[in-house]
Amino acid sequence: MATVQLSINGRSYEMRCDDGQEAHLHELAEFIDEKVRELAESVGPTGEPRLLVMVALMIADELFDAYARIHAMSSDVAGSGDSQAAALEACAARIEALAGRLAGA
């Protein structure tokens, strides 16, 4: 297991991850940090716990939208051939894996 230092909203967090996943974890933290900064600019001063919950809800909303689009696309191509459906299933599996990593972080 590797240990990485992440910075979100000006705070440093030490996290553990599988070896080789360090760069990906940094990328995820940068994504979250950007969302936090964007939200903080739009809502003004608010407590950090509330800000982080709001960002988590925004990201969850984006994830749910992605699931809905994938479901709609898979329904559209259900009769179009197994290769397209397999590609969509692979995409859905990747999104689910990302959601699992975000939940565990």
Secondary structure, 3 states (H helix, E strand, C coil): CEEEEEEECCEEEEEEECCCCHHHHHHHHHHHHHHHHHHHHHHCCCCHHHHHHHHHHHHHHHHHHHHHHHHHHHHHCCCCCHHHHHHHHHHHHHHHHHHHHHHHC
